[in-house]
């Protein structure tokens, strides 16, 4: 059966032509011809029909100020639409797989493989019981696209789906394409660049959109698919809860003074309102289905008892339900469930205290249907609903709090100083002793509500903790139960948060601890000191009691972004790998369950790359089954905007995690040959040295300022959080996102590969070319960590364009350009050569579709890059030129499908 009416080439061709038509109609025929001249000049060079880019340069140089804006808008619009075409192609692949064409990383294939390998039902149930996957949505980086633009693009995507998947008459097809044309015309007239920075509330609503409009509905379908897949090979294997969704949007205060307790409270309230409204709607739909006659179907004992309890709780409402639905017990029950949902945001008593209580009522209905032999009704209508409630509760997504450890230290020091305690003057050991004693004593040490004359930082931290207790009381512990500490370096940094939580009643040891305190290890010193930090905490009387109250589970977050910016790509990846293994071994020795939280960004240099491959490449020692990772920026839209793709993402995560867990059970300590470790221990320090030499070179910061659009990126209104931590201009102070974003814009993506060649060459010099290459090829073939690291570097290398980067390098002072650019290009060329030699491939990209995507995009990104470099080179820019410059940033981000 033919599932689709179109293909990606048709979509690209017709959407590209539509952009041209709209351009001609809304601007002018001359403007259209200008864009065509630029496009054809770029294509001619890429195809080898032109010896150089002289024609493209000339066309860019001749643009008027007004025409520059039109060109930037045209290419940006093109990329937005081409991204939709490629999204649609991904949907086709998923649907074709449903129709019998196997996909890579298929849960179906994995279950079949398990069955063939002799994995029995009990072992499979054990593997599934261990797994809990927690995607965590963050607000930074915010997407470069405005929400208005995203809304229009989503409408166009829906129309493309209609054209592709429905059998339409010619008239219906013309009507749909007319709507597409109208949306693209409206998109052309819409401002692409934000005039104001998004507020934290905007970022929280952005994350909420994906939870509410895609994932909420996808979850039930995904579990149905998982259970169906399992049933093909196994009988009576229950599929437990496998996913939870979490968020930092509206609660992450690290470096963002605009995230106040009021913002967090509003986020929690809005998310609960969405969840409650969703459940009310599902109850009404279910009521239309469960119209069974009570005279023909006897209500089960559990349902009868539940209705009796409701009669005591809501006698008036029960009477009304009986009158409205005589002899229809399921409908009566659902009416009372809606009543309890109505009271969640009400002053009247009787509301559901949490999602589990609501789930209990659904389970009563499910049990009764099962007793009545109505399994088909249960599976089609009740079970997907149960999965939604089990996953989202009344919270939609649980929030994590986060702040920088310096703020906690300042707050504790000032708060206890009022009581005559010189915390600031204590050494680390004294601080640990003081905090431990303070946590364990019954009486509070400080008055959080009336702390006295303290700094703004302290007042803000104390107010947050005072609110923390209120949030848990109002919304439930599950709604906000994790506190992450940025830049953790010492045990006291963790105990400070436990102390503050204790002061407000969130913690009351030994019996009560309603928060996971999570150290974020992101610097080299913190990662290398992880065992010292955790060891001190595990042996600490107060912290040990908190761990026991949290079922002996310790969450540790690993920072990919800052460790990369500090150490470079290769050294950071090795540090993270080795320290994960050490942390996991240590936790196992201490009989503590480790849950790693991977602070991954969207770009390769910030821990990005295919999630399933990343999960499979984790050291066996770390795979406890529970895993948590951040989802950021454009990656959220790419993964979760389309329901089909979102379901496929969940499948890939589960597939990778269950495979990794099985392997970890079979080989708890990964057998990594000594010669492989020795190779990495030569390569990583050498690469780190080369990378740091570059960053510490006199004049490099000036080169970075002059040869990238960092000054534009910082002013782009991409997020509510400032671009740097202190406002100073240094690589160390600059946040990882603008650092990566700026290099990506220039097409010199050095954070994803710089110094990898130096590291490999150091190893080859040490052991010899022939022996060294043999070992490196063996590592690539047999070691998932090394293969994934090289594959990710290969992707960053493939997206690097030295000739385009040279346009930006020419903006720098001559002496800076001559000092730095040849060195960067040399490292790129040698890295490319080595990666190909080790992998044994002819091309950097191993996926044909990705190569096609880059080939499709490059000729259209090139004119934007040249225009951007041209604008950056102007000493004084008009307001119109500034707007165009910002638009080129959006366009290149859309073309590269990445901000940072």
C-alpha positions, 0 to 999 in steps of 0.5 A: 500500500502506498502511504505517501503522495510526495517525497522530500525532493518534491517538497523542497522543490515546491516550497523553494518555488513558493518562496520565490513566488512570494518574494516576487509578489511581496517585494519585486521581480527585481528582488527575486532576480537578485536572490536567484543571482546569488543562489545560482552563483553559490551553486555554480561554485559548489558544483565546480562550474565556477573557479571561485566565489568572485561572482557571489562576492560581487553580487553581495557587494552590489546589494543596496541596504534595502535589498540586503534585508530582502535577501536575508529574509528570503534565504531565512524563509527558505531554510525554515521551510526546508527544515519542514520538508526534512521533518516530513521525510523523517515522518515518512521513514517512521511510517514506512517502518510501521508498514514493514520496513525496519528502522535502525535502532528499532525496539521491535528488532531489539525484543526479537533479538532478546527472544532469539538470544534466550532472554526469558520473560522474568529477565525482560521484566527486570530490565524494564523495571530498572529503566526510567528515562527522564528528558529534562527541558531547559530554557537555554538556549532558547530557540532563535525563532520567535513563537509567532514564527514557530506557530506559522511553521507548524501550520505549514507542516500540518498542511504538508502532512495533509498533502502527503498522507491523505487521498485528496481530490484535485480541488481539495489539493489546490485548497490546501496548497492555497492555505500553504501559500497564504501561510508563507505569505504571512510568514514573509511579512512577519518579523523574524527577529525578537525585539525584546528578550524573552521573559522566563515565563515565555520560556516556560510556556515554550516548553509547556507547549511541547508537553501539552500539544505533543508529548501528552498524546504521544505517550499513550500511543508509545506505550501501546506500541511498546506493549504490542512489540513485547507481546509478539515474543513474550506472554504476560510481561507487564510494561512498567513506567519508563518515562518521566518529563522534567523541566528547568524552564521557570525554575533555573536561577543560575545566572538569571535574576529574572527567575523569581519565586513568582515565576516558579509559582506561576509555572507550577500553577499553569502546568497543573491547570493544563494537566487538570484540564487535559484529564477533565477532557479525557474523562468526558470522552471516556464517559461517552464510551463507558455507557455500559448498562448496570443491569447487564454489567455488574460493577466490580466490588472495587468500583462499588466501594469507590462509589460508596466512598464518593457518596460520603465525600460528595452526597449532593454530587453523587445524587446528581450523577445518579439522576443523570446516569441511572444504572450507568456506574462508569459514567457516575464514577467519571462524573465524580472524578471530574468533580474532584479534578474541578476542586484541585484549583478550588477552595472546596475540599475533596480534590485529588491530592496528587496524580496517584490518587487520580490514577487509583480511581482509573485503576478501579475502572480498569479492574471493573472492565477487566472483570466484565470481560471488556479487555478491548475497551480497557486497552483502547480507551482506559490504558492510554489514559492511565499511561498519561496520568502515570507519566504526567501526574498533576504536574505535567513536568516536575521542576528542578531548582538550580542556582550557583553554589556561590549564592548559597554560600553567601546566603548561609554565611550572612544568615548565620552571621546574624546569629553570631556564627562566622561561617565565612571565616571557617575552613571546609572541614569546619563548615561541614561540621557546622552544617551537619550539626545544624541540620541534625538539631531540631530547632532552626538556626536562622529565621528565613522569613525575617533574616535581618539586614542581608544582601540582595543575593541572600534575600533572594536565596532565602525567599526561594527556600521559603517558597520551596516549602509552600510549593511542595505543600500546594502542588505536591512533592513530585512537582518540585523535588530536585535542587541542582547546584552549579559549579559544585566544588566542595561537600559543603556546597551540597550541605548548604542546600540541605541546611537551607531546605532543613530550615524551611521544613523541606527536610526534617531528618532522619524521617523526612527529606523531600528533595534530591540535592544534586551536585553539578560537576562541570570543571576539571577539578570538580570532576576529578574530585568527585570521589572526595566530594561524594565520599565526604557526603556519604560518610556524613551523618546528616547527608547519610540520613537524607540519602536513606530517606531518598531510598539511597539514590544519588543523582549527579549531574555532569556538565558537558558545556563548560567542561568542553569550553575549559578543556576542549572536545577530546579531553572533555569527553575523556574526562567525563568518561573516566570520571563517570566510571569512577563515580559509578564504581564508588557509588556501587562500593558505597551501596548507593544507586547512582542516577547520572544527569547528563547536561547535554547541549544541542551542538556536538561540542556541548554533548549533543549528537544522536541520543541513542548512540550517546546512551549506548556509549556510556560506560557499563558501570554507570548504566543503572537503568535510571538516566536523566539528560537535558533537552535544549533549544532547537533540539526540542522542536526537532525532536518533539514538535511532530508527534510521529517523530516524538514517538520515534525519539521515545522508542530510540531512547528506550531501545538504547537504554534497555540494550545498555542495561542488559549489557551492564548486567552481563558485564558490570565493569566494562572491559576496556583494554589497558592499551586503549586507556593508555592511548587516551591518557596520551591523547587527552592531555596533549589535546588539552594542552593544545586547546588551552594554549590557543585560548591563553594565547595573547590576542586570541580573545581579540581575534574571537571578537573580531572574527565571529559575530559574538557581539551580535549574538550577545545582543540577540534577545535569544534568552532571558539569561545574560550571555556572560556571567559577569559581563566581562569579555573573556572566554572563561566568563562567556557562557558556553552557548554564545561561545559555540553559537558564534563559531557555528555562525562562521562555519568554523565549528572548532569547539567540536574538533579543535585539538583532536588532531594534536592529541592523536598525533601525540599518541602516534609520535609516542608509539609509532604511526603503524602501531598507533593507527592499528590500535586507534582503528581497533578502538574505533571498531570495538569501543562505543565511547571512542567510536561515538567521540570520533563520529561526533567530531566527524560531524562537526568537521563535516559542517566546517567550511574553512573557505567561508570561515576565511571571510570572517578571519579577514575581518580581524587585524592582519597580525591576529589573522596570520597568527590564528587562522592558519593554525585553526585551519591546519588543525582542521585539515589534520583532524579531517585526515586522521578521522577518515584514516581511523574510521576507514571511510571516504567521507566524514558523514556516514549517513547518506541522508545527512550528506544530502541535507548538507549538500542541499543547504550549503549553497543557500547558507553561503550567501548569508555568510558572505552578507553577514561578514560584509555587514560585520566589516562595516565600522558604522551600521544603520538601524536597518543594517543592524536588523539585517545583520540579526536576521542573517544570524537567524537564517544561518542558525536555521540553515545549520539547524543549530544555535549552540 
